[in-house]
Amino acid sequence: MAQAILADTKLRITFETGLNEKGEPIFKAKTFSNIKKEATADQLYSVAQAIASISAYTLSSIERNDSLDLMA
Protein backbone atom coordinates (compact mmCIF):
# COMPACT_ATOMS: atom_id res chain seq x y z
CA MET A 1 0.00 0.00 0.00
CA ALA A 2 1.28 3.48 -0.89
CA GLN A 3 2.11 6.05 1.77
CA ALA A 4 1.87 9.84 1.52
CA ILE A 5 4.57 11.77 3.39
CA LEU A 6 4.28 15.54 3.78
CA ALA A 7 7.24 17.05 1.93
CA ASP A 8 6.58 20.79 1.78
CA THR A 9 4.06 23.40 2.93
CA LYS A 10 3.44 26.84 1.42
CA LEU A 11 1.11 29.68 2.41
CA ARG A 12 -0.56 31.65 -0.41
CA ILE A 13 -2.33 34.92 0.34
CA THR A 14 -4.40 36.59 -2.38
CA PHE A 15 -5.33 40.27 -2.36
CA GLU A 16 -7.81 42.27 -4.42
CA THR A 17 -5.74 45.15 -5.77
CA GLY A 18 -8.33 47.07 -7.78
CA LEU A 19 -10.61 46.88 -10.79
CA ASN A 20 -9.85 46.54 -14.48
CA GLU A 21 -11.48 48.54 -17.31
CA LYS A 22 -14.53 46.24 -17.25
CA GLY A 23 -15.03 46.70 -13.52
CA GLU A 24 -13.80 43.18 -12.71
CA PRO A 25 -11.54 42.68 -9.69
CA ILE A 26 -7.78 42.31 -10.14
CA PHE A 27 -6.08 39.81 -7.85
CA LYS A 28 -2.43 39.51 -6.83
CA ALA A 29 -1.06 36.61 -4.81
CA LYS A 30 1.99 36.21 -2.59
CA THR A 31 3.33 32.76 -1.75
CA PHE A 32 5.44 32.13 1.34
CA SER A 33 7.71 29.06 1.27
CA ASN A 34 9.52 27.29 4.09
CA ILE A 35 6.40 27.07 6.24
CA LYS A 36 6.73 24.61 9.11
CA LYS A 37 4.93 21.40 8.24
CA GLU A 38 3.56 21.24 11.78
CA ALA A 39 1.81 24.64 11.49
CA THR A 40 -1.90 24.41 12.25
CA ALA A 41 -4.68 25.98 10.22
CA ASP A 42 -5.30 28.47 13.05
CA GLN A 43 -1.65 29.50 13.10
CA LEU A 44 -1.50 30.03 9.34
CA TYR A 45 -4.78 31.96 9.41
CA SER A 46 -3.44 34.24 12.16
CA VAL A 47 -0.24 34.91 10.23
CA ALA A 48 -2.16 35.69 7.05
CA GLN A 49 -4.47 38.06 8.94
CA ALA A 50 -1.44 39.84 10.45
CA ILE A 51 0.17 40.24 7.01
CA ALA A 52 -3.12 41.49 5.54
CA SER A 53 -3.48 44.05 8.33
CA ILE A 54 -0.37 45.87 7.13
CA SER A 55 -1.27 45.64 3.45
CA ALA A 56 -2.92 48.44 1.50
CA TYR A 57 -5.09 45.87 -0.31
CA THR A 58 -8.15 43.84 0.65
CA LEU A 59 -7.54 40.22 1.64
CA SER A 60 -9.33 37.89 -0.76
CA SER A 61 -8.22 34.37 0.16
CA ILE A 62 -5.81 32.29 2.23
CA GLU A 63 -4.56 28.90 1.02
CA ARG A 64 -2.34 26.22 2.46
CA ASN A 65 -0.59 24.21 -0.25
CA ASP A 66 0.90 20.91 0.88
CA SER A 67 3.14 18.78 -1.32
CA LEU A 68 3.23 15.08 -0.62
CA ASP A 69 5.75 12.42 -1.58
CA LEU A 70 4.12 9.11 -2.44
CA MET A 71 6.05 6.02 -1.53
CA ALA A 72 5.35 2.34 -1.94
Residue pairs with C-beta under 8 A, 6 or more apart in sequence:
2 70
2 71
2 72
3 70
3 71
3 72
4 68
4 69
4 70
4 71
5 68
5 69
5 70
5 71
6 37
6 66
6 67
6 68
7 67
7 68
7 69
8 33
8 37
8 66
8 67
9 35
9 36
9 37
9 39
9 64
9 65
9 66
9 67
10 31
10 32
10 33
10 35
10 64
10 65
10 67
11 31
11 32
11 35
11 44
11 47
11 48
11 62
11 63
11 64
11 65
12 29
12 30
12 31
12 32
12 61
12 62
12 63
12 64
12 65
13 29
13 30
13 31
13 32
13 48
13 51
13 52
13 59
13 61
13 62
13 63
14 27
14 28
14 29
14 59
14 60
14 61
14 62
14 63
15 27
15 28
15 29
15 30
15 52
15 55
15 57
15 58
15 59
15 60
16 25
16 26
16 27
16 57
16 58
16 59
16 60
17 26
17 27
17 28
17 57
18 25
18 26
19 25
19 26
20 26
25 60
27 60
28 57
30 51
31 65
35 44
35 64
41 64
44 62
44 64
45 62
48 59
48 62
49 59
52 59
